[in-house]
């Protein structure tokens, strides 16, 4: 009776509660929808993955294996599922049976090193809060959907060691925060899109072990933050663009097993931070420029050049 009387005498408290109740109800509905989507996905998974044994309706989803909950940004202490981490969990299933539209607050999705087949669904673009996407070492097929352009908060995309085919989507070039991009060891074809140079925050760009053709675009020199650039084991032709000299922070440059050619390697001799340059199985000719890398070189050959750290 006393607490009820106090509530009646405190219009501010009543106002605060009236504001919080809709938020709490909304968050509860979101969490329930997220949990339902994951349980439906679990029903499509083959085999007996013990990692998902805790995914049950009688256990709160925030206590499930591989699931992390966090606050809604506009409603502290109101929990929703925001991370899924199931690396190497023995899952045998498909990604396109997961209702990604019901997971709008996911910031990290790691399903790597599982037997996940089928395509990457276009609904991946609905995860607009996503910062890390790791679908590496699965069995994904088909193309990289253009809807990845919606993942504007993405900092790391790891799709390596899959069966992905088709071109590198130009839409990758409009992800403003991307730092790590690794789409190596797939079946990607076509050229390296020039607008990949719009990713000026990139530190690591790995495109190796694909079937990429054409030349290295001259626009690549705009990636001045790049530390590692790997386009080895492709079908690239043409010369190393002179603009590569702008990538002054580059430490690793992997060009081996292509059909690149040039008379000399003048275009890389200004990369003073370069530690590893691998160029074997190309069509380079001429001598090694004396200005390449640091003044003291070791194990210097045209096949593999290793500069001291």
ZAVO-303293 format. One record per residue (C-alpha): residue in one letter; residue number from 1; x, y, z negated. Coordinates in steps of 0.1 Angstrom, whole numbers, padded with zeros to 4 digits, always signed. Layout:
ZAVO-303293
PT miro kelo  east north    up
PT    a  NUM     X     Y     Z
...
This chain:
ZAVO-303293
PT miro kelo  east north    up
PT    x    1 +0000 +0000 +0000
PT    x    2 +0029 +0024 -0009
PT    x    3 +0048 +0017 +0023
PT    x    4 +0016 +0021 +0043
PT    x    5 +0010 +0055 +0026
PT    x    6 +0046 +0065 +0033
PT    x    7 +0042 +0057 +0069
PT    x    8 +0010 +0078 +0071
PT    x    9 +0029 +0107 +0055
PT    x   10 +0058 +0105 +0079
PT    x   11 +0047 +0116 +0114
PT    x   12 +0084 +0115 +0126
PT    x   13 +0087 +0079 +0116
PT    x   14 +0055 +0070 +0133
PT    x   15 +0067 +0088 +0164
PT    x   16 +0100 +0069 +0164
PT    x   17 +0082 +0036 +0160
PT    x   18 +0058 +0045 +0188
PT    x   19 +0088 +0051 +0211
PT    x   20 +0107 +0019 +0201
PT    x   21 +0079 -0006 +0204
PT    x   22 +0075 -0003 +0242
PT    x   23 +0113 -0007 +0246
PT    x   24 +0113 -0037 +0224
PT    x   25 +0084 -0053 +0242
PT    x   26 +0101 -0045 +0275
PT    x   27 +0134 -0061 +0264
PT    x   28 +0116 -0092 +0251
PT    x   29 +0099 -0096 +0285
PT    x   30 +0131 -0091 +0304
PT    x   31 +0150 -0117 +0282
PT    x   32 +0122 -0141 +0286
PT    x   33 +0122 -0137 +0323
PT    x   34 +0159 -0142 +0325
PT    x   35 +0158 -0173 +0304
PT    x   36 +0129 -0188 +0325
PT    x   37 +0150 -0181 +0357
PT    x   38 +0180 -0200 +0343
PT    x   39 +0159 -0229 +0331
PT    x   40 +0143 -0232 +0365
PT    x   41 +0178 -0232 +0380
PT    x   42 +0189 -0259 +0355
PT    x   43 +0161 -0281 +0368
PT    x   44 +0177 -0280 +0403
PT    x   45 +0211 -0290 +0391
PT    x   46 +0222 -0326 +0398
PT    x   47 +0243 -0348 +0376
PT    x   48 +0247 -0345 +0338
PT    x   49 +0265 -0313 +0331
PT    x   50 +0269 -0313 +0293
PT    x   51 +0277 -0276 +0295
PT    x   52 +0240 -0269 +0300
PT    x   53 +0227 -0292 +0272
PT    x   54 +0220 -0261 +0250
PT    x   55 +0199 -0245 +0277
PT    x   56 +0165 -0254 +0261
PT    x   57 +0134 -0234 +0255
PT    x   58 +0136 -0241 +0217
PT    x   59 +0171 -0224 +0215
PT    x   60 +0174 -0186 +0219
PT    x   61 +0191 -0180 +0253
PT    x   62 +0217 -0158 +0237
PT    x   63 +0229 -0190 +0220
PT    x   64 +0232 -0210 +0252
PT    x   65 +0266 -0222 +0264
PT    x   66 +0281 -0197 +0289
PT    x   67 +0256 -0170 +0282
PT    x   68 +0264 -0137 +0266
PT    x   69 +0238 -0111 +0256
PT    x   70 +0243 -0074 +0252
PT    x   71 +0225 -0041 +0246
PT    x   72 +0205 -0024 +0271
PT    x   73 +0223 +0009 +0278
PT    x   74 +0192 +0029 +0271
PT    x   75 +0181 +0009 +0241
PT    x   76 +0208 -0001 +0216
PT    x   77 +0203 -0034 +0197
PT    x   78 +0179 -0045 +0224
PT    x   79 +0195 -0076 +0238
PT    x   80 +0194 -0090 +0274
PT    x   81 +0215 -0115 +0292
PT    x   82 +0245 -0097 +0307
PT    x   83 +0272 -0123 +0313
PT    x   84 +0271 -0158 +0328
PT    x   85 +0304 -0177 +0325
PT    x   86 +0304 -0213 +0336
PT    x   87 +0338 -0219 +0351
PT    x   88 +0345 -0256 +0357
PT    x   89 +0313 -0266 +0340
PT    x   90 +0307 -0297 +0362
PT    x   91 +0277 -0281 +0379
PT    x   92 +0264 -0297 +0411
PT    x   93 +0238 -0275 +0427
PT    x   94 +0231 -0245 +0449
PT    x   95 +0234 -0208 +0443
PT    x   96 +0203 -0199 +0464
PT    x   97 +0181 -0218 +0440
PT    x   98 +0190 -0193 +0412
PT    x   99 +0165 -0164 +0409
PT    x  100 +0190 -0135 +0409
PT    x  101 +0162 -0110 +0410
PT    x  102 +0154 -0120 +0375
PT    x  103 +0189 -0112 +0363
PT    x  104 +0191 -0074 +0368
PT    x  105 +0214 -0067 +0339
PT    x  106 +0242 -0092 +0347
PT    x  107 +0276 -0075 +0346
PT    x  108 +0297 -0107 +0351
PT    x  109 +0289 -0138 +0370
PT    x  110 +0315 -0166 +0370
PT    x  111 +0304 -0199 +0385
PT    x  112 +0339 -0208 +0398
PT    x  113 +0353 -0243 +0401
PT    x  114 +0319 -0260 +0403
PT    x  115 +0303 -0280 +0432
PT    x  116 +0280 -0252 +0442
PT    x  117 +0270 -0255 +0479
PT    x  118 +0248 -0236 +0503
PT    x  119 +0250 -0200 +0512
PT    x  120 +0255 -0169 +0491
PT    x  121 +0219 -0156 +0491
PT    x  122 +0212 -0120 +0501
PT    x  123 +0196 -0114 +0467
PT    x  124 +0232 -0112 +0453
PT    x  125 +0228 -0075 +0462
PT    x  126 +0201 -0071 +0434
PT    x  127 +0228 -0075 +0407
PT    x  128 +0236 -0038 +0408
PT    x  129 +0252 -0038 +0373
PT    x  130 +0277 -0065 +0384
PT    x  131 +0314 -0057 +0377
PT    x  132 +0329 -0092 +0382
PT    x  133 +0317 -0118 +0408
PT    x  134 +0337 -0150 +0407
PT    x  135 +0324 -0178 +0430
PT    x  136 +0358 -0192 +0439
PT    x  137 +0366 -0228 +0444
PT    x  138 +0330 -0239 +0450
PT    x  139 +0316 -0253 +0483
PT    x  140 +0297 -0222 +0495
PT    x  141 +0290 -0220 +0532
PT    x  142 +0276 -0194 +0556
PT    x  143 +0285 -0157 +0558
PT    x  144 +0292 -0131 +0532
PT    x  145 +0259 -0113 +0530
PT    x  146 +0258 -0076 +0539
PT    x  147 +0239 -0069 +0508
PT    x  148 +0271 -0070 +0488
PT    x  149 +0272 -0033 +0497
PT    x  150 +0247 -0028 +0468
PT    x  151 +0272 -0039 +0442
PT    x  152 +0286 -0005 +0437
PT    x  153 +0298 -0012 +0401
PT    x  154 +0319 -0042 +0413
PT    x  155 +0356 -0042 +0403
PT    x  156 +0365 -0078 +0411
PT    x  157 +0352 -0101 +0439
PT    x  158 +0367 -0136 +0441
PT    x  159 +0353 -0158 +0468
PT    x  160 +0384 -0178 +0477
PT    x  161 +0386 -0215 +0484
PT    x  162 +0351 -0220 +0499
PT    x  163 +0337 -0227 +0533
PT    x  164 +0325 -0192 +0542
PT    x  165 +0325 -0183 +0578
PT    x  166 +0317 -0154 +0601
PT    x  167 +0333 -0120 +0600
PT    x  168 +0344 -0099 +0570
PT    x  169 +0313 -0077 +0565
PT    x  170 +0320 -0040 +0571
PT    x  171 +0298 -0033 +0541
PT    x  172 +0326 -0044 +0518
PT    x  173 +0342 -0010 +0527
PT    x  174 +0317 +0009 +0506
PT    x  175 +0324 -0005 +0472
PT    x  176 +0340 +0025 +0454
PT    x  177 +0354 +0008 +0423
PT    x  178 +0368 -0025 +0438
PT    x  179 +0402 -0033 +0424
PT    x  180 +0406 -0071 +0433
PT    x  181 +0393 -0086 +0465
PT    x  182 +0402 -0122 +0472
PT    x  183 +0384 -0140 +0501
PT    x  184 +0412 -0163 +0511
PT    x  185 +0410 -0199 +0520
PT    x  186 +0378 -0198 +0539
PT    x  187 +0368 -0200 +0576
PT    x  188 +0364 -0163 +0582
PT    x  189 +0368 -0150 +0618
PT    x  190 +0371 -0118 +0636
PT    x  191 +0392 -0087 +0629
PT    x  192 +0401 -0070 +0596
PT    x  193 +0375 -0042 +0596
PT    x  194 +0392 -0008 +0595
PT    x  195 +0368 +0006 +0569
PT    x  196 +0383 -0018 +0544
PT    x  197 +0407 +0010 +0540
PT    x  198 +0379 +0030 +0522
PT    x  199 +0386 +0008 +0492
PT    x  200 +0412 +0032 +0479
PT    x  201 +0410 +0018 +0444
PT    x  202 +0422 -0017 +0456
PT    x  203 +0453 -0032 +0439
PT    x  204 +0451 -0067 +0453
PT    x  205 +0438 -0076 +0488
PT    x  206 +0441 -0113 +0497
PT    x  207 +0427 -0124 +0531
PT    x  208 +0451 -0154 +0537
PT    x  209 +0442 -0188 +0551
PT    x  210 +0414 -0178 +0574
PT    x  211 +0410 -0175 +0611
PT    x  212 +0412 -0137 +0614
PT    x  213 +0422 -0122 +0647
PT    x  214 +0433 -0089 +0661
PT    x  215 +0458 -0065 +0646
PT    x  216 +0464 -0051 +0611
PT    x  217 +0444 -0018 +0613
PT    x  218 +0464 +0013 +0610
PT    x  219 +0439 +0026 +0584
PT    x  220 +0454 +0001 +0560
PT    x  221 +0479 +0027 +0550
PT    x  222 +0453 +0046 +0531
PT    x  223 +0454 +0019 +0504
PT    x  224 +0481 +0037 +0485
PT    x  225 +0472 +0019 +0452
PT    x  226 +0478 -0016 +0467
PT    x  227 +0502 -0038 +0448
PT    x  228 +0497 -0070 +0468
PT    x  229 +0487 -0074 +0504
PT    x  230 +0484 -0110 +0518
PT    x  231 +0471 -0117 +0553
PT    x  232 +0493 -0148 +0558
PT    x  233 +0481 -0180 +0577
PT    x  234 +0458 -0162 +0601
PT    x  235 +0458 -0156 +0639
PT    x  236 +0468 -0119 +0637
PT    x  237 +0487 -0102 +0666
PT    x  238 +0503 -0069 +0673
PT    x  239 +0527 -0049 +0652
PT    x  240 +0530 -0039 +0616
PT    x  241 +0514 -0004 +0616
PT    x  242 +0536 +0025 +0608
PT    x  243 +0511 +0037 +0582
PT    x  244 +0521 +0008 +0559
PT    x  245 +0549 +0031 +0548
PT    x  246 +0523 +0051 +0528
PT    x  247 +0517 +0021 +0506
PT    x  248 +0546 +0030 +0483
PT    x  249 +0534 +0009 +0453
PT    x  250 +0534 -0023 +0473
PT    x  251 +0553 -0051 +0456
PT    x  252 +0542 -0081 +0476
PT    x  253 +0536 -0083 +0514
PT    x  254 +0527 -0117 +0528
PT    x  255 +0526 -0118 +0566
PT    x  256 +0538 -0154 +0574
PT    x  257 +0522 -0177 +0599
PT    x  258 +0506 -0153 +0623
PT    x  259 +0516 -0140 +0658
PT    x  260 +0528 -0106 +0646
PT    x  261 +0557 -0091 +0665
PT    x  262 +0580 -0061 +0664
PT    x  263 +0616 -0054 +0674
PT    x  264 +0626 -0044 +0639
PT    x  265 +0609 -0040 +0605
PT    x  266 +0613 -0002 +0603
PT    x  267 +0577 +0001 +0592
PT    x  268 +0584 -0016 +0559
PT    x  269 +0618 -0003 +0550
PT    x  270 +0604 +0026 +0530
PT    x  271 +0586 +0004 +0506
PT    x  272 +0611 +0008 +0478
PT    x  273 +0590 -0011 +0452
PT    x  274 +0588 -0042 +0475
PT    x  275 +0598 -0074 +0457
PT    x  276 +0586 -0101 +0480
PT    x  277 +0582 -0099 +0518
PT    x  278 +0574 -0131 +0536
PT    x  279 +0574 -0130 +0574
PT    x  280 +0583 -0165 +0587
PT    x  281 +0565 -0180 +0617
PT    x  282 +0558 -0148 +0635
PT    x  283 +0575 -0132 +0666
PT    x  284 +0597 -0106 +0649
PT    x  285 +0631 -0099 +0665
PT    x  286 +0661 -0078 +0659
PT    x  287 +0680 -0071 +0627
PT    x  288 +0669 -0064 +0591
PT    x  289 +0670 -0026 +0585
PT    x  290 +0697 -0017 +0560
PT    x  291 +0672 +0006 +0542
PT    x  292 +0648 -0022 +0534
PT    x  293 +0639 -0023 +0497
PT    x  294 +0665 -0018 +0471
PT    x  295 +0702 -0014 +0479
PT    x  296 +0711 -0048 +0465
PT    x  297 +0693 -0077 +0482
PT    x  298 +0695 -0114 +0474
PT    x  299 +0685 -0145 +0495
PT    x  300 +0679 -0122 +0524
PT    x  301 +0667 -0139 +0556
PT    x  302 +0642 -0132 +0583
PT    x  303 +0621 -0161 +0572
PT    x  304 +0616 -0152 +0536
PT    x  305 +0629 -0120 +0520
PT    x  306 +0630 -0119 +0482
PT    x  307 +0641 -0086 +0466
PT    x  308 +0652 -0086 +0429
PT    x  309 +0627 -0075 +0403
